[in-house]
Amino acid sequence: MATTKKKTFDAVAESRRWRIATGKRLAGITPEERREHLRRTTEAFFAQKPARRAPALAHR
C-alpha cells in the first residue's frame, strides 16, 4: 500500500488568499493612489531580468 505525502503548499489556496488581500488593499485607496501603485508595480516588474519573467512577456 502506497503512502501519500502530505501537501505542504497549496497554490490554489495561496492564490485565493493573495487575491482577497490585494482586493481589500486596493478597495481602501483612492483612484489616484491605485494608478500610482500600478505604475510602481509595473516598473518593478519590467526592471527584473527577463529570465525571471514569463517568456511571453519578456522583451525581445
Residue pairs with C-beta under 8 A, 6 or more apart in sequence:
26 34
26 37
29 37
45 53
46 59
50 58
50 59
51 58
